Amino acid sequence: MLKEQARLITKLNILMDVSTICTAFWLSYQIRGQYGGLLGMQHYSWVLLVVIPLWMYLLKHFGLYYSQRTSSFRDLLVKLAKVHLSGGIIVSSAIYLAEPHGYSRGFFGLFITLLFFMLGTEQLVARSALRQIRQQGYNFRNILVVGTQRSAEKLIDLIELHKSWGLRIAGIIQPEEGELKREVRGQRVIGTLDSLVQVCKKNPIDEVIFCSSHEECTFDIAHYMGVLDELGITVRTVLAVSFNLTDRTEFSVFHDQIPLLTLKPTALTNEQLFVKRCIDIAGSIVGLALALLLAPFIALAIKLESPGPLFFGQTRVGLHGRTFTCWKFRTMFVDAEERKKELMHLNEMGGAIFKIANDPRITRVGRFLRKTSLDELPQFWNVFKGEMSLVGTRPPTPDEVEHYENWQRKRICMKPGITGLWQVSGRNSIKDFDEIVRLDLRYMEEGNLWLDIKLLFKTVKVVFLREGAS
């Protein structure tokens, strides 16, 4: 279940531990140096070349790099004590063999002691921070459980026992025929297999877990996994099924008890998503600074031509059906939405999207803002908040999503972006909505950070040359 997150957290934990080791070494030298008798730090720093890889091995050996969500802080301190006792003996032996008289034992003893308390403090702060984040309602994943028998009950009990894992059960789907149960382990049964797809469309579902073991299964899980993958929803199952495996599938074990097969809708790993988010934050800060610089001039131009608000906020659909308000500088007259129904027959796009050339609802200033993409500057606020990304799919409206076919819904399984493959591929020359979706799916299934960087540079080129905008 949490294997992807665990990989990312482990790498961050290792980075923090290495930094803590180096900091503890420097502080120990500074403190011990106050009493004199030490040589230059370079004389002692070779020990770090031994301590860092040794501590990484020992921390992993004693389980510090595995999930600590279910262990107490006391257990963690005991493991840390074992690490420092074992490592201290090994490094002390190495120091004795290499420099029996030239290495300060007081300095090394202070280093080991200080390192123990610093690593313990680091772990305590990290655990407390993660718990606090989840208590504030962040970093939760909505889970839809398919199954009502022993496998489902076991999974529900584990999730309820460990609320700090950041999982919320959105409901239970009953796969068995017969009278619909009201609840399973206190969780509401909200439908049958026939309603599974509709439930996923109408609710922000991040993952669906099939919890029917081999002896319980009476339906074709592979079929439903394929349908859910088409919708762009992460699918997991406790049942070993015959399924077309790709590089987006992986086997994992949930809490060392329940084997799972995971089919992810996108190619980006959690590590890549973390870096992508860091890029989004940095890019949005730059974009917001540019927006603040140009806002007075844009506001004046908009107000002089057309009365009404400076910004236009519209409800858009984001990650897995979550809605948010997408902001732009207003480029249309204030009655644009009401006039849209009158112009539907002029729609030049095929499929669930509306677009016409020389749209009479657009103001003259609005045409310039759209041509230069300046109208999209406020969307950097959406990126900063985490509702959008710099690079992603086009954010659709709820009305558009209502008319999506199943395979088209997959485009909302990731955060929408300010730019993407469609925007840099001559967006005005593409009139078929299906082609737009195919570009989005191509990005999701083949995308990586290098592609994001290339798309950002291409976007800058498109904006400056005013290609493909209207």
C-alpha positions in Angstrom: 0.0 0.0 0.0 2.5 2.6 1.1 5.6 1.1 -0.7 6.0 4.1 -3.1 5.7 6.6 -0.2 8.1 4.5 1.9 10.8 4.6 -0.8 10.7 8.4 -0.9 10.6 8.8 2.9 13.5 6.4 3.2 15.6 8.4 0.8 14.8 11.6 2.6 15.5 9.9 5.9 19.0 8.8 4.7 19.7 12.4 3.5 18.7 13.8 6.9 20.7 11.2 8.8 23.9 11.9 6.8 23.4 15.6 7.4 22.9 15.0 11.1 26.1 12.8 11.3 28.1 15.6 9.7 26.6 18.3 11.9 27.2 16.2 15.1 30.8 15.7 14.1 31.3 19.4 13.5 29.6 20.4 16.8 31.6 17.8 18.7 34.8 19.2 17.4 33.8 22.8 18.2 32.8 21.8 21.8 35.8 19.7 22.5 38.1 22.3 20.9 37.1 24.8 23.5 39.3 22.8 26.0 42.3 22.7 23.7 44.5 19.8 22.7 43.0 19.1 19.3 44.6 19.1 16.0 43.0 20.5 12.8 39.6 19.0 11.9 41.1 17.4 8.7 43.2 15.2 11.0 40.0 13.6 12.4 37.6 13.8 9.4 38.7 10.4 8.0 36.5 8.8 10.6 33.4 10.2 8.8 34.3 8.0 5.8 33.9 5.1 8.1 31.0 6.3 10.2 28.6 7.4 7.4 28.4 4.1 5.5 28.6 2.0 8.7 25.7 4.0 10.3 23.6 3.7 7.1 24.1 -0.1 7.2 23.3 -0.4 10.9 20.3 1.9 10.8 18.9 -0.3 8.0 19.9 -3.5 9.8 18.1 -2.6 13.0 15.0 -1.5 11.1 15.2 2.3 11.3 14.6 2.6 7.6 11.5 0.5 7.6 8.1 1.8 8.6 8.1 3.2 12.1 4.4 4.1 12.1 3.4 1.2 14.4 6.4 1.3 16.7 6.7 3.4 19.9 9.3 6.0 20.4 10.8 3.9 23.2 11.3 1.0 20.7 13.0 3.5 18.3 15.4 4.7 21.0 16.3 1.1 21.8 17.1 0.5 18.2 19.2 3.7 18.1 21.1 2.5 21.2 22.0 -0.7 19.5 23.2 1.2 16.4 25.5 3.4 18.4 26.8 0.6 20.7 27.6 -1.6 17.7 29.0 1.2 15.6 30.9 2.7 18.5 32.7 -0.6 19.1 33.6 -1.1 15.4 34.8 2.5 14.9 36.7 2.6 18.2 38.5 -0.6 17.0 39.3 1.0 13.7 40.7 4.1 15.4 42.8 2.0 17.7 44.3 0.1 14.8 44.9 3.2 12.6 45.9 5.8 15.3 46.5 4.2 18.7 47.7 7.4 20.2 46.9 10.2 17.8 43.1 10.3 17.9 41.2 12.1 20.7 39.1 9.6 22.5 37.2 12.4 24.3 36.3 13.9 21.0 35.1 10.6 19.6 33.1 9.8 22.7 31.4 13.2 22.6 30.6 12.7 18.9 28.9 9.3 19.5 26.9 10.6 22.5 25.8 13.8 20.7 24.9 11.8 17.6 22.7 9.5 19.5 20.6 12.4 20.9 20.6 14.3 17.6 19.3 11.3 15.7 16.7 10.6 18.4 15.5 14.2 18.2 15.4 14.1 14.4 13.2 11.0 14.5 11.0 12.4 17.2 10.5 15.7 15.2 9.9 13.8 12.0 7.3 11.5 13.5 5.5 14.4 15.3 5.5 16.4 12.1 4.0 13.6 10.0 1.4 12.9 12.7 0.5 16.6 12.9 0.2 16.9 9.1 -2.3 14.1 9.0 -4.3 15.4 12.0 -4.7 18.6 10.0 -6.4 16.6 7.2 -3.5 16.7 4.7 -1.8 13.8 2.9 -4.8 11.5 3.2 -5.8 9.1 0.4 -9.4 8.1 -0.1 -9.7 4.3 -0.4 -12.6 2.4 -1.8 -12.7 -1.2 -0.6 -14.3 -3.9 -2.7 -15.1 -6.9 -0.5 -17.0 -7.7 2.6 -15.5 -10.9 3.8 -12.3 -11.8 5.8 -9.8 -10.0 3.6 -11.7 -6.8 3.7 -12.3 -6.9 7.4 -8.6 -7.5 8.0 -7.7 -4.5 5.8 -10.3 -2.2 7.5 -9.1 -3.2 11.0 -5.5 -2.4 10.1 -6.4 1.0 8.6 -8.6 1.9 11.6 -5.9 0.8 14.0 -3.3 3.0 12.4 -5.0 6.3 11.5 -1.6 8.0 11.3 -1.0 6.2 8.1 -3.1 8.8 6.3 -5.7 6.5 4.7 -9.4 7.1 4.7 -12.0 4.5 3.7 -14.5 6.2 1.4 -16.8 3.2 1.5 -17.3 -0.5 0.8 -18.4 -2.1 -2.4 -20.2 -5.4 -2.0 -19.1 -7.9 -4.7 -21.4 -10.7 -3.5 -24.9 -11.2 -4.7 -27.8 -11.0 -2.3 -29.1 -8.5 0.1 -26.9 -5.4 0.4 -25.2 -5.2 3.8 -25.3 -1.9 5.7 -21.7 -1.9 6.9 -18.5 -3.8 7.4 -16.5 -3.2 10.5 -18.2 0.1 10.9 -17.7 1.3 7.3 -20.7 2.0 5.2 -21.5 -0.3 2.2 -22.3 2.2 -0.6 -23.0 -0.1 -3.6 -22.4 -3.2 -5.5 -20.0 -4.1 -8.4 -22.6 -2.7 -10.9 -22.2 0.7 -9.3 -18.4 0.6 -8.9 -17.6 2.8 -11.9 -20.3 5.4 -11.1 -19.1 5.6 -7.4 -15.6 6.3 -8.7 -16.9 9.0 -11.1 -19.0 10.8 -8.5 -16.5 10.7 -5.6 -12.8 11.7 -5.2 -11.4 8.2 -5.1 -7.6 7.8 -5.1 -7.4 4.0 -4.9 -9.6 1.0 -5.2 -8.6 -2.2 -3.3 -10.1 -5.5 -4.2 -10.1 -7.6 -1.0 -11.5 -10.9 -2.1 -9.1 -13.8 -1.4 -8.9 -16.8 -3.7 -11.6 -18.7 -1.8 -13.9 -15.7 -1.7 -13.7 -14.4 -5.3 -16.7 -15.0 -7.4 -16.2 -12.3 -10.1 -13.6 -11.3 -12.7 -11.3 -8.9 -10.9 -9.1 -8.5 -14.0 -12.0 -7.0 -15.9 -12.7 -4.4 -13.2 -9.0 -3.6 -12.9 -8.9 -2.8 -16.6 -12.0 -0.5 -16.3 -10.6 1.3 -13.3 -7.2 1.7 -15.0 -9.0 3.2 -18.0 -10.5 5.7 -15.5 -7.0 6.6 -14.2 -7.5 5.2 -10.7 -4.8 3.3 -8.8 -5.9 -0.3 -8.4 -4.7 -2.8 -5.8 -5.8 -6.3 -5.1 -4.9 -9.0 -2.5 -5.6 -11.6 -5.1 -3.0 -12.9 -7.5 -4.7 -12.5 -10.9 -3.7 -13.0 -14.5 -3.2 -9.5 -15.8 -1.2 -7.7 -18.4 1.7 -6.4 -16.4 3.5 -3.2 -17.4 6.2 -1.0 -15.9 3.3 0.8 -14.1 2.5 -2.3 -12.1 4.3 -3.6 -9.0 3.9 -6.2 -6.3 4.1 -5.1 -2.7 3.1 -6.2 0.8 0.8 -4.2 3.0 2.1 -4.1 6.6 4.0 -7.3 6.0 0.7 -9.2 6.0 -1.4 -8.7 2.8 0.2 -9.2 -0.7 -1.0 -6.6 -3.2 -0.8 -6.1 -7.0 -0.7 -2.4 -7.8 -1.5 -0.9 -11.2 -0.6 2.8 -11.2 -2.1 5.2 -13.8 1.0 7.3 -14.4 4.7 6.6 -15.0 6.0 9.1 -12.5 7.5 7.6 -9.3 7.0 9.2 -5.9 10.5 10.5 -6.0 9.8 12.2 -9.3 6.6 13.6 -8.0 8.4 15.0 -5.0 11.0 16.8 -7.3 8.1 17.9 -9.6 6.4 19.5 -6.6 9.6 21.3 -5.6 9.9 22.6 -9.2 6.2 23.7 -9.0 6.8 25.7 -5.8 9.9 27.4 -7.2 8.3 28.1 -10.5 5.0 29.4 -9.0 6.9 31.9 -6.8 8.6 33.3 -9.9 5.3 33.4 -11.7 3.5 35.1 -8.9 6.3 37.7 -8.7 5.8 38.4 -12.4 2.0 38.5 -11.9 2.4 41.1 -9.1 4.7 43.2 -11.3 2.3 43.3 -14.3 -1.0 43.2 -12.4 -1.4 47.1 -12.2 -1.1 47.5 -15.9 -3.3 44.5 -16.8 -5.9 45.7 -14.3 -6.0 49.2 -15.8 -6.4 47.8 -19.3 -9.2 45.4 -18.3 -11.1 48.1 -16.4 -10.9 50.7 -19.1 -12.5 48.4 -21.7 -15.0 46.4 -19.7 -16.6 46.9 -16.2 -16.5 44.0 -13.9 -14.0 42.0 -11.8 -10.3 41.8 -12.5 -10.1 38.1 -12.0 -12.2 35.3 -13.4 -12.6 32.2 -11.2 -14.1 29.0 -12.7 -14.6 25.6 -11.1 -12.3 23.1 -12.7 -11.8 19.4 -12.0 -8.4 18.4 -10.7 -6.7 15.2 -9.3 -9.2 12.3 -9.2 -12.2 14.5 -9.5 -11.3 17.0 -6.8 -12.7 20.4 -7.8 -11.0 23.8 -7.3 -11.3 27.4 -8.5 -9.0 28.1 -11.4 -8.1 31.7 -11.6 -7.3 33.9 -14.6 -7.3 37.5 -15.5 -10.7 38.2 -17.0 -10.6 38.2 -20.8 -14.4 38.1 -21.5 -17.4 40.3 -20.9 -19.1 39.6 -17.6 -22.1 37.8 -19.3 -19.8 35.3 -21.1 -21.1 32.2 -19.3 -24.8 33.1 -20.0 -24.0 33.7 -23.7 -22.2 30.3 -24.1 -25.5 28.4 -24.6 -26.3 30.7 -27.5 -23.0 29.9 -29.2 -22.9 26.1 -28.6 -23.9 25.4 -32.2 -20.7 27.2 -33.4 -18.4 24.9 -31.4 -15.4 23.9 -33.6 -14.1 21.2 -31.2 -15.2 17.6 -31.5 -16.0 16.1 -28.1 -16.4 17.4 -24.6 -14.8 20.8 -25.0 -16.0 24.2 -26.3 -14.0 26.5 -28.4 -14.8 28.9 -31.3 -12.7 31.2 -33.4 -13.3 34.9 -33.0 -15.4 34.4 -29.9 -17.6 37.5 -29.6 -17.5 37.2 -25.8 -13.7 38.0 -25.7 -12.7 41.6 -25.2 -10.0 43.3 -27.2 -7.7 43.4 -24.2 -8.7 39.8 -23.5 -7.5 38.8 -27.0 -4.1 40.3 -26.3 -3.9 38.6 -22.9 -4.7 35.3 -24.4 -2.3 35.7 -27.3 0.5 36.4 -24.9 -0.8 33.9 -22.3 -0.7 36.8 -19.7 -4.3 35.8 -18.7 -3.0 32.6 -17.1 -0.5 34.3 -14.7 -3.0 34.0 -11.7 -2.9 30.2 -12.2 0.5 30.3 -10.5 -1.5 30.7 -7.3 -3.2 27.4 -8.0 0.2 25.8 -8.6 1.5 27.2 -5.3 -1.5 25.8 -3.4 -0.9 22.4 -5.0 -4.2 22.3 -7.0 -2.3 22.5 -10.3 1.2 21.8 -11.6 3.4 23.7 -14.0 3.2 20.8 -16.5 0.2 18.5 -16.7 -3.1 18.1 -18.5 -5.6 20.8 -19.4 -8.0 21.4 -16.4 -11.6 20.6 -17.5 -14.8 21.9 -16.2 -17.3 19.6 -14.4 -19.7 19.8 -17.3 -17.0 18.5 -19.7 -16.1 15.7 -17.3 -19.8 14.7 -17.2 -19.6 13.9 -20.9 -16.3 12.0 -20.8 -16.1 8.4 -21.9 -14.4 6.1 -19.5 -11.0 6.2 -21.3 -11.1 10.0 -21.4 -11.5 10.2 -17.6 -8.0 8.9 -17.2 -6.7 12.5 -17.9 -7.9 13.6 -14.5 -5.9 11.0 -12.6 -3.1 13.6 -12.2 -2.9 17.3 -11.4 -3.8 19.6 -14.3 -1.1 21.9 -15.6 -0.6 25.4 -16.8 1.1 23.9 -19.8 1.4 20.5 -21.4 1.9 18.5 -24.6 -1.3 20.0 -26.1 -0.3 23.6 -25.4 3.0 23.2 -27.2 1.7 21.1 -30.0 -0.3 23.8 -31.8 -3.4 23.8 -29.7 -5.5 25.8 -32.1 -4.7 23.4 -34.9 -6.1 20.5 -32.9 -9.9 20.3 -33.3 -10.5 16.8 -32.1 -10.9 16.4 -28.3 -9.9 12.8 -28.6 -6.5 13.9 -29.9 -6.1 16.2 -27.0 -6.8 13.3 -24.6 -4.3 11.1 -26.4 -1.6 13.7 -25.9 -2.5 13.9 -22.2 -2.4 10.1 -21.9 0.9 10.0 -23.7 2.3 12.5 -21.2 1.0 10.5 -18.2 2.2 7.1 -19.4 5.6 8.2 -20.8 6.3 11.4 -18.8 9.4 12.2 -16.7 11.1 15.2 -15.2 13.2 15.7 -18.3 10.1 15.9 -20.4 8.7 18.5 -18.0 11.7 20.6 -18.4 11.6 20.4 -22.2 7.9 21.3 -22.2 8.6 24.4 -20.0 11.2 25.6 -22.4 9.0 24.9 -25.3 6.2 26.8 -23.6 8.4 29.9 -23.2 9.2 29.7 -26.9 5.5 29.4 -27.8 4.5 32.3 -25.6 7.2 34.6 -27.0 6.6 33.7 -30.6 2.8 33.7 -30.0 2.3 30.3 -31.5 -1.0 28.5 -31.2 -2.8 31.0 -28.9 -5.9 33.0 -29.7 
